[in-house]
Amino acid sequence: MDETRGIHVADPSALRALANPLRLQILGSLRTEGAQSVGALGGRLGAAPGSISYHLGTLARHGFVEEAPELARDGRERWWRATADTTTFTPAELQHDPAQRDAAHAMRQTFVQLYAADQLAYLETESTLDDDWIAAATMGDDMPWLTASELRELSDELVALAARWHARSDRDRPDAAPVRVIYSAFRRP
């Protein structure tokens, strides 16, 4: 990709919209697989077309997706695309308004649950992958003792590293596959 398109969220209603696991899966599928019809999304995600349509409407109201009518084969078929490649939010900015804080908390809980589900799904299917893909993957943790400003520096480096690799990605390259990068750095409770 030459340029990453992003959407920044702070509105409590938009944050709550992303707190729904199926909505996040729909958005993730549109970002990863490209524009899709309601039927294709339903088949891919194992959800009824009516449910998919409802959640797409919610995502569209908040600017996360848009219709792609030029892809429809007939007047009954509805296609959708993601409006951005990434979603960003600033947790510290969302702490002062109770509505924002609560909505962001719910959204982030859903993120963590889906991240864990993705990692567990990977482990379940790892044995079906070529050895090169297994050897290339990594999972681990570390626990350095840092100040808040050092944690900020580490977080900025992680975001920049992920962005650099995202910018380098190209879904049309032979042997390229979607790779999930999950990272977090936080003060341990």
N, C-alpha and C positions, 0 to 999 in steps of 0.2 A: 504494500500500500504506500502510496506517495505521501498522503496526508491523512492524519487521524481526525475524524470529525467527532466532537464530543458534545455532550449535553450536561450542564451543571444543574443540580437539583437542590432546592432549599424549601420549596413550598411543601407544607405538611401533607396536603392532599396528594401531591406527586410522590412524596416519600412513602405514604401509605399504599399507593398503587403498586409500588415496587416491593411491598412487604408480602405480596402474594406469590407463593412458589410457582404456580402455573404461569403467572404473568412473566416472572423472571425466566422461566424456561422458554416461553414464546419469544421473548425479546432476545434471549441468547441464541435460539435457533435461527431467528431472522438475521442476526448479526453474523453467525457462523456459516450458515448454509445459504444465505441470500434470500431474496424475495420468495415467498411461497403463498400458495392458496390456503384458504381456511381448511379445506379437506386434507391437504398435504400436512399442514401443521397438526391437525387432529390425529392423523395416522402416525406421524412421527412421535407425538407426545402422549398418545393413548388417551385422548380426551375427545368428547363429543364436539362436533362442529358448532353447535349452539353455544357451548361453553367457551370454545376458542373465540367465536365472534364477540361474545360479551366482553371477554378480557382484552381483545384487540381494541374494542371501543374505548375501554378505560385507558389503555396505553395511548391511544390516539388523542384522547382529550388532554393528555399531559405532554404531548409532543414527542413521545418515544417511538411511535410508528406512524406510518401514513399508508394510504391505499396506493396500489400500483395498478390502476385499471388497464393500462396498456398491455399488461401481461395476460389478461383474461381472454379465454377462448370464446366465451359467450357472456350474455348479460347476467347469468346466474352465478358465475364464478367470481369470487372476490379474492384478489391477491393483495398482499401487504409486504412492506419493507420497513426495516429499521431506519430511523432518521439520523442516527449517530452510531459511531463505532464503539464509543465508550460513554459511561455515565460517571460523573464525578460529584462529590459532595464534600463538605468540610465539616467534620464532626464538631470541632471546637466552636464553630459559628452557630451550630444548631443547639447548643446547650442552654442558651439564655431564654429562649421562648419555650414554654412547656409543651405546646402543640408540636413544634418542630422536634424537640428532644424526644418526645414519646414516639412520634412517627419514625424518626431516624433510628431509634432503638429497635422498633419492630422490624424495619427494613433490614438492619444489620444482622438481627437474629436470623432472619430468613437467609441472608447471604451465607452466614456461617454454616447453617444447616445444609444448604445446597453444596457448599465447598466440601463439607465432610462427605456428603453423599457421592459427589464426583470422585473423591479420592478412594472411597470404598468400592465404587463401581470399577475404577481402574484396577484395583487389586484383584477383583473378581475376574477380570478379563485379561490380566497381564500375561497369563500362560498362553494366550492365543496370539500374542504379538511376536514379531521377529526379534531375535536376540539383540539386534542393533538398537531397536526402540527401547527395550528393557534396560540395556546398559546406558542409554543416553538419559534416562529419567533419573530424578533425584527426589529424595524426601529426607528431611532432617530438621533439626532445631539447634539452637544455641541459646545461651543465657548470659550475655555480657552485662556487666554493671555499668550503666551509663547515666549521664545527667539528662535532663529534659532536652537541652539543646543538642546533645549528641544523638538522642533518639530522633529528634527532628531531622538531623543531618542523615542518619541512617534511613529514615522513612523517605526522604527526598531522593536518596540514591536508589532505593528499591523502585520507586515510581518511575524514575528516569530510565532505569535498566529495563523495566517491563515495556515502557513506551518505545525505547530504542528497538527492541526485538519485535514489537508490534509493527513498527514502521517498516521493518525489514521483511515482514511476512508477505507472501504472495501465494494465494490459494491455487493459482494456475500452474505453479511449478511442479514438474514431475516428482513424485514421491513425497510431496508436502502434505501434511495432515494437521488438523487443528491440535494445538498443544495448550493445555490449561496451565497457566502460571498462577499459583496461589501463594500469596505472601502476606505476612502481617508482622508488625513489630509493635509491642505495647508493653507498658509497665505491668509486671506480673502482680496480680492481686495479693 
